[in-house]
């Protein structure tokens, strides 16, 4: 890349960072995208990897593959350790610093356990492919262990699944676990009957899907309960340990707890020594730049944005995409010397969440939609939003297969970074094929 | 399961064990299949997972799903620790022993490093899904690191890939790595040109595909070299370390070494205190039973079988399948009191191996086939051999996609049990979606 051209560095290849890079495709600048992973992940469907409906490669793509046709864009896989704002350099683990003329930070968020970090080992959250395969492993191992467990009480604990937090992630996980357990698995175990399985969704607020309209929350609650999912509302979690979870004055014995409750921003605020909100998000100007640093922008879940009309920007994928594109546009204009104010305005299309087969909720402001039609719209919308044609075809086929047969194809227990992971043992049960087939 | 019926226990859900279980579908016995994994793996295509052409769920299925319609068969996921032949019990880790009237052992083989076990950390072999994703990670990380490496010599080492052993696994890995590197990846890196990439296949014998006919080995050698793969014949490996491999009087600097050379049987021989051959395989009778134990059978790579005509049974998938079915048949007859001799006879269909796009070799005894036609036959045969309809469709589509676009979709670097695995870090680049989409 020529030294003379100006350089925009983007940290993070999620929805925000990718949108920023893509909107710079034809700009006369050098673009560098840095991510510590090699892939962009379609987070909205991650829960389907965790519940064995989809495989990881169906919802993730190498970032450099997505951007392969952008001649002005370089992608590197590296871990950012900080930002030297005086020298205008991004500090990178085991590598030279990367200079920037303008910087866009889109490093997202991570789980937050409200100061109970020890819960993380018992109640994994769902943010990365590793999280998803670890949760998948936990779910499937619970069934395998239950099949072998002679003690009735321990078997019940193994077949009890608790989800903390009834936002879309929690609701979708609860619905998917219930379908996985009752539709796909139960029939294939000798010692497990569908009625032995308990799925418990625990929420601190007084309704599920808090960001949706009242009536849609009510519909979601009803269809969750119609599916046999126990929903505990207005229940704050007190303790989580290896044997279960305590909330309110209740105790639930369970070997599988999934965290869908809280998130905190990545440490960008520390890098920038910038003011942050409670959950660590950088409080940015209306144009998404960092106060006092017109050349640095923060977007997506790493930023706390209050629009000119006083409305905050929600932590959703469309907002991250729009903010990434906006930051790229402002950065370009600034580099060209234009100092006019360019406030970010979030255009809210609507909220979607699915509960299970033929049950979803759509909140499109004036229009609400529930039930089977909403479910089809949800599915078609998500296939449409997938980054790449191949994955649209494969995800659509995988869903069709499950719809027709009820069989989930990705029911693999592999040794990942699950808290329960054991070392691989010596014996290996597949015959060797060192000659030919 | 009724206590009165006789019980056949099968250890291992690979080709041998699965064939044994399936051939007992209609038998009036209780069948228990024990495997320490939950899935049967289609090993012949494992190298395609390692080279990002297929994803794990396309070549693996839960064993209990495959056997779900066999009412007389129970499947448990457990690790076998030994066999109590006097009490006729299989000893199982953290669980009660499992009694048997007849026992079929099909526990396969594992890598063998000819007494150099320290090589394992530098030169992983390819036996399990974890091995495959670890190797995939190693391959893809080498490219990511090379893109960032300023030092030319270290970059060359990162872009040099060594495969030890030129059996089908080694030949197919070499061809697939070369295609992954040159067709799919090279164009997507700024600092990597196709000519920077070296793939070196090291073989101790004087030709590749030793089990094939001379002329087919010669064809394979030529098409490997036509693809720019360096083939080193008659070269014994002396040392393997983190920086490379030494063989003959040569030293090759490489960060990626893959082991396709040797295997040893799983420890069934110790369990049975039975005579074993050099590579630990139990020397069984012509009917596949253990000497002095007509109720115990060993099949597949765990067994060393000499047929009545003096020919040994090769360690290939078809042989394991045939042996598994034979052992099941003999076990049934014995349980019914029939003591007549029932020697196993292996029917050899032929050997196949693929080198790369439009290049494969088929050895069907009288008929030989090479080139594009052989490649199509190879592909169709492997799709046909896949266990499940869905996977036939998906593998065929994945292959079609690569054939048409050259793009491999499973290029994911995930943190598995790769020797190079780092702990997951705090920051997580995907935007949170705790509200809705």
Interface residues (C-beta under 8 A of the other chain):
Chain A: X1 X12 X13 X14 X15 X16 X17 X35 X36 X37 X38 X39 X40 X41 X43 X44 X55 X56 X57 X58 X60 X61 X62 X64 X65 X68 X74 X76 X77 X78 X79 X80 X95 X96 X106 X107 X108 X109 X110 X127 X128 X129 X130 X133 X140 X141 X144 X147 X148 X150 X165 X167 X168 X169 X187 X188 X189 X190 X209 X211 X212 X260 X262 X263 X266 X267 X300 X301 X314 X315 X316 X317 X318 X320 X351 X352 X353 X363 X381 X382 X385 X388 X390 X391 X393 X394 X397 X401 X405 X407 X409 X410 X411 X412 X413 X414 X415 X416 X417 X424 X425 X426 X427 X428 X429 X430 X431 X432 X433 X434 X435 X436 X437
Chain B: X1 X11 X12 X13 X14 X15 X16 X17 X35 X36 X37 X38 X39 X40 X41 X43 X44 X55 X56 X57 X58 X60 X61 X62 X64 X65 X68 X74 X76 X77 X78 X79 X80 X95 X96 X106 X107 X108 X109 X110 X127 X128 X129 X130 X133 X140 X141 X144 X147 X148 X150 X165 X167 X168 X169 X187 X188 X189 X190 X209 X211 X212 X260 X262 X263 X266 X267 X300 X301 X314 X315 X316 X317 X318 X320 X350 X351 X352 X353 X363 X381 X382 X385 X388 X390 X391 X393 X394 X397 X401 X405 X407 X409 X410 X411 X412 X413 X414 X415 X416 X417 X424 X425 X426 X427 X428 X429 X430 X431 X432 X433 X434 X435 X436 X437
